[in-house]
Amino acid sequence: MPRINKTIILILLTVISSIFLLFQLYYYKEYFSSKNGADISGFKGSYSMEDSVHWMNENIHHEESTGSELTCKYLCAPRDFTTFALLDKFWKNEVFLKKEAEEEGFQWMELSGKDPRLAGMDGLSGTEIPLHYIFKLQNHAIHLVVFYERSGNFLWHGQLRLKQNADKKFVHFRKLQFGRYPGAFNKSELHLASIDGLEIHVPKEIANFLEEVSHSRFVECRYKEARMFYQVYPEDTSQDAMEFKKKAKDLLHRAAKILNQQDVPFWLSSGTCLGWFRQCNIIPYSKDVDLGILIKDYKADIITAFQRAGLPLKHKFGKEEDSLELSFQAADVKLDIFFFYEEDDYMWNGGTQAKTGKKFKYIFPKFTLCWTEFLELKVRVPCKTLPYVEANYGKNWEIPVTSWDWKSSPANVQENGIWPIGDWDEVIQIH
């Protein structure tokens, strides 16, 4: 049998493979063009990138074949907008995406900003990253929101903010509902779904993702101000201070895990909140970790959950309807949980002096909660943090105070009567 030239065989295989690939590409283009119509066909390139589309479509609107009405799926946004969200991993194919969009007749606009993941005490990098893309075709626009993974094991997207030289007439930006503020989301397991005949990845628990949208607002730590603070008040790098910071970080992570498992929302309060806001760090001389919880979110199982996790109850003051406060002990670091009560025009938490039964009240302006990243943890803080901090620590909150009396030092403290002696067994429990 004659010997077959290997080179000829290789050439034949290459030619056949190339023809097959070209056929696939042609079929792919014709299929999606006829299947999906002009309004979304320009976005098909993103779906073809197997390692690039790792996140979800957040709002989907599809114009029916009649062109007479739009069907809203998941979140309802303005009729002339479609919003997609993608993990930043797809930007390795950014050039391909833009080229595909242009070939389909789309105009596009990129909105970028500085990468917050490169921020730190050493300064903010000037590196910019794409945050949002707007693709426009006739009267329809596609809003592409880019999600980035943060060290706190969550997803973040930047604010939709136009630069001075941006074309404000490109689309009706006020109609874009997603991205008015930076946002933080839990990572979600994805699965492939068919939506209007188009296969796309969506969160497996779609209801959980949609529930997060309304309270996803995110605020960054103020690194610039923190650097200025440390220029005036050099950081304590003693062994004791560094050990306390490590223990406090570990305790905060443990407490967050327990409360998250209990579905109890909480936020950084008192000295821990001041440390985040003023210096992006734990205050080493505070000697404890402080958290806030709305009294309406209190669960009796909280105490049991902490004890099971190896954090015994140190004291319990007050009662659910008045001035409740819990304290848990972890080695030589204490965790204080203050429960907040809401009145018509203010919020407050209580305090109790164990030896006298005296009650104290700490008044705060009403606030809402935002997410932030602190010590590699996604955690809540009051959105308007300055009024919260000023209420507790006064106008001179930027000046460190190492000697602090919880009964008299806070700017917002006031006496609130005394517990009847007959109630002491219930409202003053020390373990």
Secondary structure, 3 states (H helix, E strand, C coil): CCCCCHHHHHHHHHHHHHHHHHHHHHHHHHHHHHHHCHHHHCCHHHHCCCCCCCCCEEEEEEECCCCCCEEEEECCCCCCEEEEEEEHHHHHHHHHHHHHHHHCCCEEEEEEEECHHHCCCCCCCCCEEEEEEEEEECCEEEEEEEEEEECCCEEEECCCCCCCCCCCCCCCHHHCCCCCCCEEEECCCEEEEEECCEEEEEECCHHHHHHHHCCCEECCCCHHHHHHHHHHCCCCCCHHHHHHHHHHHHHHHHHHHHHHHCCCCCEECHHHHHHHHHHCCCCCCCCEEEEEEEHHHCCCHHHHHHHHCCCCEEEEEEECCEEEEEEEEECCEEEEEEEEEECCCCEEEEEECCCCCEEEEEEECCCCEEEEECCCCEEEEECCHHHHHHHHHCCCCCCCCCCCCCCCCCCCEEEEEECCHHHHHHHEEEC
